């Protein structure tokens, strides 16, 4: 059996594994990245996605150019529609619309130019251990088994998390597998408007009530009709049917359909073990409000590259203690904000359709700012209200209750969820800087997460549970 050694082995050549491989290779370390799919087929399950433009720049990704195979459009605004279809809110949202497979294939050339060795059609079989510590993996390519040994192994294998779920239970990283209540099921229809004389939703228009959107597609008269739902694809399908029954859209034809899943749960309490790190969907790193996770993981990868790059300069086995800074830096910042938002959503998702109408029209979700300035979602994912803004916010809530636009029960649950969100955020911001206090921190985390209540959205044809 052949054996190959390197400094870093990355399993998965999607957006997460590709980016971290590149960062570490640029530091001069030997990196091998293996991928189960063929080179031209990686990312084929979902063709068109969007990245936050400012995160692309922050991550240092080579610039996109509209008209190139991997870039359809670069936008600076989006639209949010109310459930009653009477109001559209324009928001500031800088997005780059990307074709995933061409983007990855462009990045593969960049990686190879910087020394990354890519192995496609290479299937992970099992982890290899020495004295209870990970030292490599066994993989199979073209029916031939091969060992890859490295100082650190990175799981970037996507939602299946083939390495993390294969860890021993006592390795220090949770080995949970994603169940139906842990993912967002996404259905995409690539459509072409056939009645061009009748107005239709502009591309990049979202309808939060249904978790449905019209995204840019290949051509001007095309769109992607997307919808997401927890629980099952059937839930997503029924949500789309409820929207279509109400929306009165002009005629269109369906060009093709895609489906996929994205994690919708908290990440593992620790992302690192001895000689091990998990990132991306394998670590359930996604935006709580949308399910996207590409650029969120890039922020994690920048931390990881710095810590791993430093530790590879030193001799000896790279223990979880030596990698722990990845945990503490990530969870004290973006991880804390995401935990807070995930907790907060349990109070928002109970709102009824008329309550969503009120919240959107009164600027309680997307505030219009001064002089009708186009609102911009908070890119740092945390609420920042002055005392005066807070008074106005609660004044609008009270007025909504008086006018029977909002229910006392749901506002009460929102306030309760917000209180828990504040507590979980402060708790994550106190993430232990060493492994010694980790068990105690996890115990407190469990207490807080157990207080999180589920939510139910009642559509005309289905009730959807959010756990």
C-alpha positions in Angstrom: 0.0 0.0 0.0 1.3 3.4 -1.0 1.8 6.2 1.6 2.1 9.9 1.2 3.1 12.5 3.8 2.4 16.2 4.0 2.0 19.0 6.6 -1.7 19.4 6.1 -4.3 17.0 4.7 -7.7 18.5 3.8 -10.7 16.2 3.1 -13.1 18.0 0.8 -12.4 20.5 -2.1 -15.5 22.6 -1.8 -15.5 26.3 -0.9 -14.2 25.6 2.7 -11.5 23.1 2.0 -10.3 24.9 -1.0 -9.9 28.2 0.8 -8.0 26.9 3.9 -5.8 24.7 1.7 -4.8 27.9 -0.3 -4.1 29.9 2.8 -1.8 27.3 4.3 0.0 26.6 1.0 0.7 30.3 0.7 2.5 30.1 4.0 4.9 27.5 2.5 3.5 24.3 3.9 2.8 21.1 2.0 -0.9 20.6 1.6 -2.8 17.7 0.0 -6.5 18.1 -0.6 -8.6 15.1 -1.5 -12.1 15.1 -2.9 -14.5 12.3 -3.6 -16.0 13.8 -6.8 -14.4 14.3 -10.1 -12.7 17.7 -10.7 -15.3 19.0 -13.1 -18.2 17.8 -11.0 -17.4 19.4 -7.6 -20.2 21.7 -6.6 -22.6 20.5 -9.3 -25.5 19.9 -6.9 -26.1 23.7 -6.7 -25.1 25.8 -9.7 -25.7 29.5 -8.8 -25.0 30.9 -5.3 -24.1 34.3 -3.9 -21.3 35.6 -1.8 -21.2 38.8 0.3 -18.9 41.1 -1.7 -17.2 42.6 1.3 -16.4 39.2 2.7 -14.8 38.2 -0.6 -12.5 41.2 -0.3 -11.8 40.5 3.3 -10.9 36.9 2.6 -8.5 38.0 -0.2 -10.2 35.8 -2.9 -9.0 36.7 -6.4 -11.5 39.3 -7.7 -14.5 38.3 -9.7 -15.3 39.8 -13.2 -18.8 39.9 -14.6 -18.9 38.0 -17.8 -16.3 35.4 -16.8 -17.6 31.8 -16.5 -17.8 32.0 -12.7 -19.5 35.4 -12.2 -23.0 36.2 -13.4 -23.6 39.6 -11.6 -22.4 41.9 -8.8 -25.3 43.6 -7.1 -25.6 46.3 -4.5 -29.3 46.2 -3.6 -32.0 43.6 -2.8 -35.7 43.7 -2.3 -37.8 42.2 0.5 -41.5 41.8 -0.2 -44.3 41.7 2.5 -46.6 38.6 2.7 -49.6 40.7 1.6 -47.7 41.7 -1.6 -48.4 45.4 -1.0 -45.0 46.7 -0.1 -41.5 46.1 -1.3 -38.5 47.3 0.8 -35.2 48.0 -1.0 -32.2 47.1 1.2 -28.5 47.6 0.6 -26.9 44.2 0.0 -23.6 43.9 -1.8 -23.6 40.5 -3.4 -21.6 38.7 -6.0 -23.6 36.1 -7.9 -21.4 33.1 -8.6 -21.5 29.8 -10.6 -20.0 27.4 -8.1 -18.3 24.8 -10.2 -16.5 27.3 -12.5 -15.5 29.2 -9.4 -14.0 26.1 -7.8 -12.2 25.2 -11.0 -10.7 28.7 -11.2 -9.6 28.3 -7.6 -8.0 24.9 -8.2 -5.6 26.5 -10.7 -4.7 29.1 -8.1 -4.2 26.4 -5.5 -2.0 24.3 -7.7 0.1 27.4 -8.7 0.7 27.9 -4.9 1.7 24.2 -4.4 -1.4 22.4 -3.2 -1.7 18.8 -4.5 -5.3 18.0 -5.4 -6.5 14.4 -5.5 -10.0 14.0 -7.1 -12.2 10.9 -7.1 -10.5 10.0 -3.9 -12.8 8.5 -1.2 -12.2 8.7 2.5 -12.3 5.3 4.1 -11.1 5.6 7.8 -9.0 7.6 10.2 -5.6 6.3 11.2 -4.4 6.5 14.8 -1.1 6.1 16.7 -1.3 6.0 20.5 -4.8 7.2 20.4 -4.1 10.3 18.2 -5.0 10.9 14.6 -2.0 10.7 12.2 -3.7 10.3 8.9 -6.4 8.6 6.8 -6.9 5.7 4.6 -8.5 6.6 1.2 -9.3 4.9 -2.0 -8.8 6.1 -5.6 -9.5 4.0 -8.7 -10.0 1.0 -6.5 -6.6 1.3 -4.9 -6.2 2.1 -1.2 -3.7 4.7 -0.2 -2.6 6.2 3.2 -2.2 9.9 3.7 -0.2 11.0 6.8 -0.2 14.6 8.0 0.5 16.7 11.1 -3.0 18.0 11.0 -6.2 16.6 9.3 -9.0 18.9 8.3 -12.6 17.8 7.8 -14.1 20.0 5.1 -16.3 17.2 3.7 -19.6 19.0 3.9 -22.7 18.2 5.8 -21.8 14.4 5.9 -18.8 15.3 8.0 -17.2 12.0 7.3 -14.2 12.6 9.5 -15.9 14.3 12.5 -18.6 11.6 12.7 -15.9 8.9 12.6 -14.0 10.3 15.6 -14.0 8.3 18.8 -16.7 9.6 21.2 -14.0 10.6 23.7 -11.9 12.6 21.2 -13.3 15.9 22.4 -15.3 16.9 19.3 -19.0 16.1 19.1 -19.8 13.3 16.5 -23.5 14.1 15.9 -24.9 13.5 12.4 -27.4 15.9 10.9 -31.0 14.8 11.1 -34.2 16.2 9.5 -34.5 18.8 12.2 -30.8 19.9 11.8 -30.9 21.0 8.2 -32.6 23.4 5.9 -34.1 21.6 2.8 -33.7 23.8 -0.3 -35.5 23.5 -3.6 -34.4 25.6 -6.6 -36.3 26.0 -9.8 -34.4 27.8 -12.7 -37.2 29.5 -14.5 -37.7 31.7 -17.6 -40.4 34.3 -17.7 -42.5 33.7 -20.8 -44.9 36.6 -20.4 -42.5 39.6 -20.5 -45.3 42.2 -20.8 -46.6 41.5 -17.3 -44.5 42.6 -14.3 -42.8 39.9 -12.2 -40.6 39.9 -9.1 -37.2 41.5 -9.7 -34.2 39.2 -9.3 -33.0 39.2 -5.7 -36.4 39.6 -4.2 -37.1 37.7 -1.0 -40.3 36.8 0.8 -39.2 36.1 4.4 -42.6 34.7 5.4 -42.2 31.7 3.1 -38.3 31.7 3.2 -38.6 32.0 -0.5 -36.7 34.2 -3.0 -36.2 35.1 -6.7 -32.5 35.1 -7.4 -30.4 36.1 -10.4 -29.9 33.3 -13.0 -28.1 33.0 -16.3 -29.9 35.5 -18.4 -31.9 38.7 -18.0 -35.3 37.1 -18.4 -34.4 34.1 -16.2 -34.6 33.7 -12.4 -34.1 31.2 -9.7 -37.1 30.5 -7.6 -35.7 29.2 -4.3 -37.4 28.1 -1.1 -36.0 26.6 2.1 -37.7 24.8 5.0 -36.7 22.6 7.9 -38.1 19.1 8.3 -38.3 17.8 4.7 -38.3 18.7 1.1 -42.1 18.2 1.2 -42.3 21.1 3.7 -40.3 23.3 1.2 -42.5 22.2 -1.7 -45.7 23.0 0.3 -44.4 26.4 1.3 -43.6 27.2 -2.4 -47.1 26.0 -3.4 -48.7 28.3 -0.8 -46.7 31.2 -2.1 -47.6 30.5 -5.7 -51.3 30.2 -4.9 -51.1 33.8 -3.4 -48.5 35.5 -5.6 -50.4 35.7 -8.9 -47.2 35.4 -11.0 -47.1 35.8 -14.8 -46.4 32.6 -16.8 -43.0 31.0 -16.8 -41.3 27.7 -17.8 -39.1 25.6 -15.5 -35.7 25.1 -17.2 -34.2 22.8 -14.5 -34.6 21.9 -10.8 -32.1 21.4 -8.1 -32.3 20.4 -4.4 -29.9 20.4 -1.5 -29.5 20.7 2.2 -27.6 23.0 4.5 -27.0 22.7 8.2 -29.4 24.5 10.5 -28.2 24.0 14.1 -25.4 25.1 16.5 -21.9 24.0 15.6 -19.9 21.5 17.8 -18.8 23.1 21.1 -15.2 22.4 20.0 -13.9 22.4 16.4 -10.5 21.0 17.2 -9.1 17.7 18.6 -5.6 16.3 18.6 -4.3 16.8 15.1 -7.8 17.6 13.9 -10.0 20.5 12.8 -13.5 20.7 11.2 -14.8 23.6 9.1 -17.6 24.6 6.9 -20.8 22.4 6.7 -18.8 19.6 8.4 -18.9 22.0 11.5 -22.4 23.4 10.8 -20.9 26.9 10.3 -23.8 28.7 8.6 -25.6 32.1 8.9 -28.6 31.3 11.2 -30.9 33.6 9.2 -30.2 32.2 5.7 -28.4 28.9 5.9 -25.6 30.2 3.7 -22.2 29.3 5.1 -19.4 30.0 2.6 -18.2 33.4 3.6 -18.9 32.6 7.3 -16.4 29.7 7.1 -13.8 31.9 5.3 -13.7 34.0 8.5 -13.1 30.9 10.5 -10.4 29.7 8.0 -8.4 32.9 8.4 -8.1 32.3 12.1 -7.3 28.6 11.6 -4.6 29.4 9.0 -2.9 31.8 11.4 -2.9 29.3 14.3 -2.0 26.2 12.2 0.7 28.1 10.3 2.3 29.1 13.6 2.1 25.6 15.1 3.5 23.9 12.1 6.7 25.8 12.7 7.2 24.0 16.0 8.2 20.4 16.5 6.0 17.6 18.0 2.5 16.4 17.6 -0.1 19.2 17.2 -2.4 18.6 20.1 -5.8 20.1 20.6 -4.3 22.4 23.2 -2.0 23.8 20.5 -5.1 24.4 18.3 -7.4 25.7 21.0 -6.9 29.3 20.0 -9.0 28.6 16.9 -11.9 27.7 19.2 -11.6 30.6 21.5 -11.0 33.3 18.8 -13.9 32.0 16.7 -16.5 31.4 19.3 -15.8 34.7 21.2 -16.6 36.7 18.0 -18.6 35.3 15.0 -19.6 32.2 16.9 -21.1 34.2 19.7 -23.1 36.4 17.3 -24.4 33.4 15.4 -25.4 31.6 18.6 -27.3 34.7 19.7 -29.1 35.0 16.3 -30.0 31.3 16.3 -31.5 31.7 19.8 -33.3 34.9 18.8 -34.9 33.3 15.7 -36.9 31.0 18.0 -38.9 34.1 19.0 -39.3 35.5 15.6 -40.4 32.5 13.6 -43.7 32.2 15.6 -45.0 35.4 14.2 -48.1 35.1 12.0 -48.4 36.6 8.5 -50.1 39.8 9.6 -47.3 40.3 12.2 -44.6 39.9 9.5 -46.5 42.5 7.5 -46.4 44.9 10.4 -42.7 44.3 11.3 -41.6 44.9 7.7 -43.8 47.9 7.0 -42.8 49.6 10.2 -39.1 49.1 9.7 -38.7 46.8 12.7 -36.5 44.4 10.8 -35.0 46.6 8.1 -34.8 50.1 9.5 -34.9 52.9 6.9 -32.6 55.2 8.7 -32.5 59.0 8.3 -34.0 60.7 5.2 -35.3 57.4 3.8 -31.8 56.1 3.4 -31.7 52.6 2.0 -31.3 50.3 4.9 -28.3 48.0 5.1 -28.5 44.7 7.1 -26.0 44.7 10.0 -23.0 43.0 8.5 -21.5 42.4 12.0 -24.6 40.4 13.0 -25.4 42.2 16.3 -27.9 44.7 17.3 -26.7 48.2 17.9 -29.5 50.6 18.9 -29.2 53.9 20.7 -31.4 54.6 23.6 -33.7 56.7 21.4 -33.9 54.0 18.7 -34.7 51.5 21.4 -37.6 53.6 22.7 -39.0 54.0 19.1 -38.7 50.2 18.6 -40.6 49.4 21.7 -43.1 52.1 20.9 -43.9 50.5 17.6 -44.3 47.1 19.3 -46.7 48.6 21.8 -48.7 50.4 19.0 -48.8 47.1 17.1 -50.4 45.4 20.2 -52.9 48.2 20.7 -53.9 48.1 17.0 -54.1 44.2 17.2 -51.4 43.9 14.5 -49.2 42.0 17.0 -50.1 39.5 19.7 -49.1 39.8 23.3 -48.2 36.1 23.3 -45.8 36.4 20.4 -44.2 39.6 21.6 -43.7 38.0 25.0 -41.9 35.1 23.3 -39.8 37.4 21.3 -38.7 39.3 24.4 -38.0 36.0 26.2 -36.0 34.7 23.2 -34.0 38.0 23.0 -33.2 37.7 26.7 -31.8 34.2 26.1 -30.0 35.4 23.0 -28.2 38.0 25.1 -27.2 35.4 27.7 -25.9 32.8 25.1 -23.9 35.6 23.4 -22.3 36.7 26.6 -21.6 33.0 27.5 -19.9 32.3 24.1 -17.9 35.5 24.5 -16.5 33.9 27.6 -15.4 30.8 25.7 -12.5 29.3 27.7 -9.0 30.2 26.5 -7.7 26.8 27.5 -9.1 23.2 27.7 -9.2 23.2 31.5 -12.5 25.0 31.9 -14.1 23.6 28.8 -16.3 20.9 30.4 -17.7 23.5 32.8 -18.4 25.9 29.9 -20.2 23.1 28.0 -22.3 22.3 31.0 -23.5 25.9 31.2 -24.0 25.9 27.4 -26.3 22.9 27.6 -28.4 24.6 30.3 -28.9 27.6 28.1 -29.6 25.7 24.9 -32.2 23.6 26.7 -34.2 26.8 27.3 -34.5 27.4 23.6 -38.1 26.9 22.5 -39.2 25.6 19.1 -41.3 27.7 16.8 -44.1 26.9 14.4 -45.0 28.6 11.2 -48.6 28.0 10.1 -49.1 28.3 6.4 -52.4 27.6 4.7 -51.4 24.1 3.7 -48.7 23.1 6.2 -47.4 23.8 9.7 -43.6 23.9 9.8 -41.7 23.2 13.0 -38.4 24.9 13.8 -36.5 23.1 16.5 
